[in-house]
Amino acid sequence: MTEFESPLAFLLSTPYASRYPRKLIEGFPHVAHRIAALWDDKDKLGEYFTELMVSNRPNRRGFPPEVGAEIVYLSMAYDLHGPVRPTAQAAPEATTSPREDAWDHERAVTELERLDIPVTMAQFVRALEAGDQPLCSLFLHAGFDVDSRDARQWTPLMIACFHGREALALELIRLGASVDAQDADGYTPLHWASVNGYQKVGEVLVRRQAEVNAVSKAGITPLLQAAARGHLGVVRLLIERKAKLNLAATDGSTALLKAVANGHWEIVNTLLDAGASTQATMKNGTTLVDIAARSKDERIRERIAIAARMEARGDAPIQRDEPPPLTGTIY
């Protein structure tokens, strides 16, 4: 039997493909067939999972640890993926009762204990960092809020964005995570996706109306972070989404100033073409033009010098507070 002939082959087209139960299918095919046969019957499948995971029969030898783990993840996959037959999908969704909620909570806690994973925020954070969706689902069912906070005041979505976990970010947003939550320093999920250059995660956030001009307590925007780190794809994404190019942080720096200071030629070019101003001055009195004049990149020195002269004459297309609509996609 190949994995595509398996009664559980449909899992290969879900987010749980990486958890495909190969050991279970190879060693206990009758169990896999039974799970597949009950997949559309929530009550019976729930009872069967319970029987498999918490057996009271003294003569049952039990499963090897790796197979037991696959059964646990199959149970979690069912909780999120649900039935797969059209008739089952078309059925009206029943309202979850408090009793069912309590059962989900109890089962999640039990499964975490079986996996020898403490039910703590620190362990939840580890699962988020690893992008382990089934395990994160367990923590959420075990009582952690979708916008719970760690010691840094980071939410699960912030952690997923910082580590570039696109699928997990999508799932958290689907469950109601705030796309504009701020941590202790005022940074949002989009800040953390931008600083590490995770363009696809950034796209997920802006499609969900995340604030592209969110400002941290230090006055830093996602655009400034992406420009400072040299993440051209994220810079282009934010420009397309009408990010304000000339917002200055509390130290006086702008996205263009940071790009110049760090020698990111393509970003300097992109920002100037989009309407970034060369008129930025740091708190210590150093100007963007001063920094550019000391750049090791001749292209940056020349481009900023020309742009500054054009701006002084009023010939540069500088973006104002309400920028005109961009024509076309900047890619």
C-alpha positions in Angstrom: 0.0 0.0 0.0 1.4 3.4 -0.9 0.6 6.5 1.2 -1.7 7.7 -1.6 -3.8 4.5 -1.4 -4.1 5.0 2.4 -7.5 5.8 3.8 -5.9 8.9 5.4 -4.3 10.2 2.2 -6.4 13.3 2.3 -4.3 14.6 5.2 -1.5 15.1 2.7 -3.3 18.1 1.3 -3.8 19.8 4.7 -1.4 21.7 7.0 -0.8 18.3 8.7 1.0 16.7 5.8 4.2 16.8 7.7 2.5 14.8 10.5 1.3 12.1 8.1 0.9 8.9 10.3 3.3 6.6 8.4 4.3 4.6 11.4 0.7 4.0 12.3 -0.3 2.9 8.8 2.7 0.6 8.5 2.4 -1.0 11.9 -1.3 -0.8 12.6 -3.2 -0.5 9.3 -6.4 -1.8 10.9 -6.4 1.2 13.3 -5.8 3.6 10.4 -8.7 2.1 8.5 -10.9 2.3 11.5 -10.0 6.0 12.0 -10.8 6.7 8.3 -14.1 4.8 8.5 -15.2 6.9 11.5 -13.8 10.2 10.2 -17.3 11.7 9.5 -18.8 10.6 12.8 -17.5 13.1 15.4 -18.9 11.2 18.4 -17.8 7.8 17.5 -14.3 8.9 16.3 -13.9 10.8 19.6 -14.7 7.7 21.5 -12.3 5.7 19.4 -9.5 8.2 19.9 -10.1 8.1 23.6 -10.0 4.3 23.6 -6.7 4.3 21.7 -5.1 7.0 23.9 -6.5 6.2 27.3 -7.1 2.4 27.3 -8.5 0.7 30.4 -7.9 -2.8 29.1 -5.1 -4.4 31.0 -4.3 -6.9 28.2 -3.6 -4.2 25.6 0.1 -3.8 25.1 -0.1 -0.2 23.9 1.5 1.5 21.0 5.2 2.4 20.5 5.8 6.1 21.5 6.1 7.3 17.9 2.8 5.7 16.9 1.1 7.0 20.0 2.3 10.5 19.1 0.9 10.1 15.6 -2.5 9.1 17.0 -2.5 12.2 19.2 -1.7 14.4 16.2 -4.4 12.7 14.2 -6.9 13.5 16.9 -5.8 17.2 16.8 -5.9 17.2 13.0 -9.5 16.1 13.2 -10.4 18.8 15.6 -9.1 21.5 13.2 -9.6 19.8 9.7 -12.9 18.1 10.4 -14.8 15.8 8.1 -13.8 15.5 4.4 -16.9 14.0 2.7 -19.1 16.6 0.9 -22.3 15.4 2.7 -20.6 15.9 6.1 -19.2 19.3 5.0 -22.6 20.5 3.9 -24.2 19.7 7.2 -25.1 22.6 9.5 -22.4 23.3 12.1 -23.7 22.6 15.6 -23.1 25.1 18.4 -20.4 24.0 20.8 -21.9 23.5 24.2 -20.1 24.4 27.5 -19.8 20.6 28.1 -18.0 20.1 24.8 -15.7 23.0 25.6 -14.9 21.5 28.9 -14.2 18.1 27.2 -11.9 19.7 24.6 -10.0 21.5 27.4 -9.7 18.3 29.4 -8.6 16.3 26.4 -6.0 18.9 25.4 -4.5 19.0 28.9 -4.4 15.2 29.0 -2.7 15.0 25.6 -0.1 17.5 26.6 0.6 15.5 29.7 0.9 12.3 27.6 3.4 14.1 25.4 5.3 15.1 28.6 4.9 18.8 27.7 4.2 21.1 30.7 1.1 23.3 30.2 3.0 26.6 30.5 3.4 29.8 28.5 7.1 29.0 28.0 6.2 25.7 26.3 3.5 27.4 24.2 6.1 29.9 23.0 8.4 27.0 22.0 5.6 25.5 19.9 4.9 28.9 18.3 8.5 29.4 17.5 8.7 26.0 15.9 5.5 26.7 13.9 4.0 23.5 15.2 0.3 24.0 14.4 -1.2 20.9 16.0 0.8 21.5 19.2 -0.3 25.1 19.3 -3.9 24.0 18.8 -3.5 21.8 21.9 -2.3 24.8 24.0 -5.2 26.9 22.8 -7.7 24.1 23.6 -5.9 23.8 27.0 -6.9 27.3 27.9 -4.4 29.7 26.4 -6.0 32.7 24.8 -5.3 33.5 21.1 -4.0 36.9 22.3 -2.2 35.7 25.4 1.1 37.4 26.3 4.5 36.2 27.3 7.0 38.1 29.5 7.8 40.4 26.6 4.1 41.1 26.1 4.3 39.3 22.8 1.2 37.6 21.5 1.2 34.2 19.7 0.8 36.1 16.4 3.8 38.2 17.1 5.9 35.2 17.8 4.7 33.4 14.6 5.4 36.5 12.6 8.9 37.0 14.0 9.8 33.5 13.1 8.2 33.6 9.6 5.5 30.9 10.4 3.0 31.8 7.6 0.6 29.0 8.0 0.5 29.4 11.8 -0.1 33.1 11.4 -3.0 32.4 9.1 -4.5 30.0 11.6 -4.1 32.4 14.5 -5.7 35.2 12.5 -8.6 32.8 11.6 -9.1 32.2 15.3 -9.4 35.9 16.0 -5.8 37.0 16.8 -5.4 40.8 16.7 -3.2 41.9 13.8 -2.5 45.2 15.4 -1.7 44.1 19.0 1.3 46.0 20.5 4.0 44.6 22.7 5.6 46.3 25.7 7.6 48.6 23.3 4.7 49.3 20.9 5.7 46.9 18.2 3.1 45.0 16.2 3.1 41.7 14.3 3.8 43.6 11.1 6.9 45.1 12.8 8.2 41.7 13.6 7.5 40.2 10.2 9.2 43.2 8.6 12.4 43.3 10.7 13.2 39.7 9.7 12.1 40.1 6.0 9.2 37.7 6.0 7.4 39.1 3.0 4.7 36.3 2.8 3.8 36.8 6.4 3.7 40.5 5.8 1.3 39.9 2.9 -0.9 37.8 5.2 -1.1 40.7 7.7 -1.8 43.5 5.3 -4.5 41.5 3.6 -6.1 41.3 7.0 -5.9 45.1 7.2 -2.9 45.4 9.6 -1.8 49.0 10.1 1.1 49.6 7.8 2.0 52.8 9.5 2.0 51.4 13.0 4.4 53.3 15.2 6.3 51.9 18.2 7.1 53.9 21.3 10.4 54.8 19.7 8.5 56.1 16.6 9.7 53.1 14.4 7.5 51.9 11.6 7.6 48.5 9.8 8.9 50.3 6.7 11.8 51.8 8.7 12.7 48.3 10.1 12.6 46.6 6.7 14.6 49.4 5.1 17.2 49.3 7.9 17.6 45.5 7.5 17.8 45.5 3.7 14.5 43.6 3.0 13.6 44.8 -0.4 10.5 42.6 -0.9 9.0 43.9 2.3 9.8 47.5 1.5 8.1 47.1 -1.8 5.1 45.5 -0.2 4.7 48.3 2.3 5.1 51.0 -0.3 2.4 49.3 -2.4 0.2 49.3 0.7 0.6 53.1 1.0 3.2 53.2 3.8 4.2 56.8 4.7 7.8 57.0 3.5 8.9 60.0 5.5 7.7 59.3 9.1 10.7 59.9 11.4 11.5 57.9 14.5 12.1 59.7 17.8 15.8 59.8 17.0 15.2 61.5 13.7 15.9 58.6 11.5 13.7 57.7 8.5 13.5 54.6 6.3 15.7 56.3 3.7 18.2 57.4 6.2 18.5 53.9 7.6 18.9 52.4 4.1 21.6 54.9 3.3 23.4 54.4 6.6 23.4 50.6 6.1 24.4 50.7 2.4 21.2 49.2 0.9 21.5 50.5 -2.6 18.3 48.9 -4.1 16.2 50.1 -1.2 17.6 53.6 -1.4 16.7 53.6 -5.1 13.2 52.2 -4.4 12.4 54.7 -1.7 13.6 57.7 -3.7 11.6 56.5 -6.7 8.5 56.3 -4.5 8.9 59.8 -3.1 11.1 59.6 0.0 12.7 62.8 1.2 16.4 63.4 1.7 15.6 66.0 4.3 16.1 64.0 7.5 18.2 65.0 10.5 19.1 62.9 13.5 18.8 64.2 17.0 22.6 64.7 17.2 22.4 67.0 14.1 23.7 64.5 11.6 21.8 64.7 8.3 20.9 62.1 5.8 23.0 64.0 3.2 25.9 63.9 5.6 25.6 60.1 6.0 25.3 59.6 2.3 28.4 61.7 1.6 30.4 59.2 3.7 28.9 56.1 2.1 31.3 53.5 0.7 28.9 53.0 -2.2 29.5 55.5 -4.9 26.0 54.9 -6.3 24.4 56.0 -3.0 26.6 59.1 -2.8 25.7 60.2 -6.3 22.0 59.3 -6.1 21.4 61.1 -2.8 23.4 64.2 -3.9 21.3 64.4 -7.1 18.0 63.8 -5.2 18.9 66.4 -2.6 19.6 69.0 -5.2 16.3 68.2 -7.0 14.4 68.4 -3.7 15.9 71.8 -2.9 14.7 73.1 -6.3 11.3 71.6 -5.8 11.7 69.1 -8.7 11.6 65.9 -6.6 8.3 63.9 -6.4 8.2 63.9 -2.6 5.5 61.9 -0.9 3.2 64.0 1.3 1.0 63.0 4.2 -1.7 61.9 1.8 0.2 60.3 -1.1 -1.4 60.0 -4.5 -2.5 56.4 -5.5 0.4 54.4 -6.9 0.1 53.3 -10.5 0.7 49.6 -10.8 2.3 47.2 -8.4 5.9 47.9 -7.4 7.5 44.6 -8.1 
